[in-house]
């Protein structure tokens, strides 16, 4: 491909070999992220294959790759395309006929902390980025994902399987689709275990990059059944800043550890209320989520402010990241979704033999 005065493929790859993927701590060439390299005179084009379409550092990676190649003698134009191929965490999920590459459980020690809000908006954000996303409402006792996603019923089922509902690009399943809204849900352990297994084995999920699982509050049978039925890539703990919520969240965090589920980190919801004059009111205290993460030795993923639009969106079936995408709460939720996606990629790459664990920062 090389000729007099024209840059060679070897030179381009050498330049890109100096560009790091910040989350994974290795260069783009070693990670096999450079695809479709074409050199036409002084014009160089290539695709950077990210490990998630929701990569929080995609702009930085694109800029550094472009600059590295543009600095080569003879290069007059650089065209960089970004694409994504989400790696699998390598865990076998025997109940599922088609691959779910990564499954993440979102939990809380207590109810009322906005766990389902986080699950819904993270799922929608990942789908908007271009990922294939499923949302499993495993909150058997209080299933509210159908309301929050604005869907009342499932599509017609096939002869063998239930077909998940779909909204905002997210496939979803909930016991709420299968019972009347006024029907009390009284589950014993074996029934609950059977229901969760059915949500995995009897639903036509298709191939997914991410399955987001909304667990019921607390540390009861549902989490245990889920962990036994389907290996999880990791878990997220949602808490409020106040001490009572933190005590419960700590129990949820330890539950994941006892089930050998990696803890990706802590999200602090309803972190503060921004007043019209720009000051912040700490309605539930401050800094609790960050303190919990530090004490338990897990990452602090982010703080989400209070906003009445979140509740309104949940009631109307219109997630706030769709209804008000530029609001502070939506930007915070987007950052949380991107952070989770990055952590999933790092965990999946750690499980592969390709990158030694000690090489990942």
N, C-alpha and C positions, 0 to 999 in steps of 0.2 A: 504493500500500500504506500510505501515511502518512495519519493522521487526527489530530485534536486529542488530545494526550496520549499518542499511541502512537508508538513509535520507528519510524523509516523505514528502508527497505532501504539507502538511501544512507548514513544515519548508521552503520548496522551495518558496511557495507563500508568506510567511512572508518576506523572503529575497528580493524577487522581489518587494514586497510592499514598499521597501525603495528606489527603483530606480525611479527617476522622468522622465517624458516626458518634456524636457526643454521648448518647445513652449507652452504646455498646462498647465504646472505648477501643474500637478497631477501625482500620481504614476501609474505605468504600470498595477497594479492589479485593482485599482479603475476604471481605464479607460477601463477595460476589454480587454486589449491588449495581454494577455498571453493565448495562445491556444495550444492544442495538447501536453500537458505536459506528458512525459513518463519517468519513473524512472526504470532503469534496473541495479540492484546492485549499483555500484558507478557511473554509467553513467546516466546523466540527459540530456534530450533533450526537447526543447519546441520551439514554434514559437512566435515571437513578431509581432503582427498585427499592422503595422503603419497606420497613417491616410492619408498618401500619399506615393506612391512609389518614389517620388522625395524628400523625407525627407532630409533636409540638415544636420541633426544631427543623421542620421541613424547609423553611425560608433560609435559615442559616446554612443548611446542607447544600441547598441549590446555589446560594451565593458563593460559598467557598469552592464548590466544584467548578462553577463558571469562572471564578477568578483564577483558579489554578491552571485551567486550560488556556484562558485568554492570555496568560503571561508567557506562553510558549512562543518562540520566534516563528513567524510564518502564519500564525493564527489571526484571522481578521474578523471572524464571527463565531459565536458559541451559542448553540441552541440546546437547552437542557429541558427534558421532559421528566416529570415526576410521576411514578406509578407506585403501586404497592402490592406486595404479596405477604399476607399475614402468616407468620410461621405457626405451626401447630405446637402445642406444649408436649406432644409425644405421648400423652396419656391415652390408653385404650378405653373407649366408652362403649362397652359391649352391648348395652341396651339400644344403641342407636345404629341404624343401618347406614346412614350417611354421616360423613365426618363433621363433627363440631370441633373446630381447631382449638378453641379456648373457652373455658366456662368460669365465670366469676360470680361469686355469691356476695350479695350486699346485705349486711346484717346490722342489728342494733341490739343493745341489751334490753331496751324498753321501747314501748310504742310511743307514737306522737313526736318523733324526732325528724320526720321527713325522709325516712329511708326509701319509701316508694317513690317519692318525688325525685330523689337522687337517681334511683334505678331507671325511672322513665326517661328523665332528661339525658342521662348518660347514654342510654340505648339510642335515643333519637339523634344525639350529636354524633355518635359513631356511625349510624346509618347515613346521616347527611354527609359525612366525610367520604362515603363511598364503600364502607364495609358492609358485609352481609351479617345482619344482627338478628338474634332472637331474644325475646324477653319472656321468662318463665315466672309467673306469679305463684310462688310456692307458699305465699301467706294464706294457708288453708283456712284460717279462722276469720280473716278479714280481708277478702280479696277485693282490692279497689283499683287494680290496674285497668280493667275494662272501662271504668268511669274516667280515669285519668287520661286514657288514650282515645276516648270518645267512640268506643265500639261496643255494641249491645249484644251481638251474637256471632257465632262462628259461621264460616262458609259451610256449604254441604260437605259432609265427609265422604271419603272414598269407601270402597267395600272393606278395605283393611284398616284404614287409619283415619284419625281426626285431622282435619286441615286447619292449621293455625289461622287466626284472624291476622289482618295486616293493617297498619296505619303508620304514616310518616316513614315508610320504608322498613318498619320493624315487624317481624313476625312474632305473634304472642299467643300464649295459652294461659288460661286461668280457670280455676274451679268456678269462678264467678260467671263464666259462660254456660255452665252446666246445671246451675241451681237457680231457683227464684230469688230475687233480691231480698225477700222477707223470710227466706228459709234459714233457720238457725243451723250452723255447721258444728255438729258435735262429733268429734273424731276420736276414736281410740287409736293407740299406737299402730297396731297392725293395719287398720283401715287407712291411716295417714300414709304409712309406708307404701301401701299398694297404690294409692292415688298418685304419689310422686313418681313411682316407677312407671305408671301408665302415662304420665305426662312426658316421660322420656321415650318409652318404647312404642306407644300407640299414637304418636303425633308425627305427621309428615313435615319434619323441620327442614329437610333439605340440607344442603351444605352451608354451614355458617362459619364466619370468622370468629364471632363472639356470641356466646349465650350469656346474657345477664340474668341472674336469678335473684328475685326479691324474696328473701326469707321472712318468716314471721318474726315478730319481736321475741326476745328471750333466747334461751338456750335449750329448747325442748326437742321433741322427737323429730320435727321436720328437718332441722339441720343435720341431725344424725342420719336420718333416712336418705337425705340428699347426698351426703358425703359417702355413704355406703353404696348408693345406686350409681353415682357418676363421679369419677375423680374430678376435683376442682383445680383449676390453674391457681386460684388464690381467692382471698376474701377481703372485703372492704368493711370497715366499721364506721357507721354514721353515729354521731353524738351531738348533743347540744353542749354549750360551754359550761353549764352548771354542774355542780359536784354530784348531785343525785344521778344525773344522766351519765356522768363519767364513771361512776362506780358500776353501773349496769353495763356500760360499754366495755369496761375492763373484763367483765365476765364473758361477754361475747367474744372478745379478742382471745381470751384463754381457751374458750370453746374451740375456736379454729385451731389453736395450737395442739389441743388434745386430739383433734381429729386429723392431725398432720396436714392441715391445709395452710399453705403459705399465707401470711398476712401481708397484703400489699400496702396497707396503711390506714390512716384515720382521716375521715372527712368531718369537719365541724360545720353543722348546718345552723341556720338562724344565728349566725355569729354576731351580728350587730344590725341595728336599724339606722339607716342614714336619714337624718332629718332635713327639712327643706333648707335650713341655713348651712348645710354641709357638715354639721357636726354628727358624730356617731354616738348612738345610745346603746350601751351594752345591756340589753334586756335580760339576758340569761347569764350575766357575768362575762368574763373574757379570758381568752388564752387557754381554756381547759383542754380543748382537743390537742393543741400543740404539746401541752404538758403531758397528757396521757401518752401520746406517741413517743415522746422523749423517754418517759419512765419505763415504757414497755419495749423500747428499742426497735420501734417500727417507724416508717416514714410518715410525716404529716403531709397529706395530699393537698389540702387546701381548706379555706374558710368560705362559706357561702352566706351572703347577707340575707336578712329578712326582706321580703317584698310581698305586698298583698297580691301582686300579679301572679305569684306562684300558686297561691290558694285558688284564685279565680280561674287560672288555667287548668288546674287539677279538676275543679268542679265542672268546667265546661268541656273537658276532653281535648284541651288545646295546650300542650306543654309550653312552658314559658320560653324555652329556647326557640320555639316556632313563632309564638305570638309576639314576643319582644326580644328578638335576637341580639340587639345592641345594648340591652339593659345591663347594669352592673351584675345582677344575679345571673343572667344568661352567660355573660363573659366568664364569671366565676365557675359556672357549671361546665362551660366549654373547656376551661383550663383543667378541671377535675377529670373530664372524659379523656383529654389528651394525655394527662399524667398516667391515668389507669392504662390506656392503650400502650404507652411507652413501657410501663412496668410489666405488662403482659408479654411484650416483645422480648424484653431482657430475660424474663423467666423462661420463655420458650427457647431462646438461644442458649441459655445456661444448660437446659436439659439436653440439647443436642451435643454431640461429641465434637462439633466443629470449633467451639470456643471454650477454652478452659475457663472454669468459673472465676479463677483469680484474675483473669484478664478483664473482667467486667466491673466497671466502677460503680 
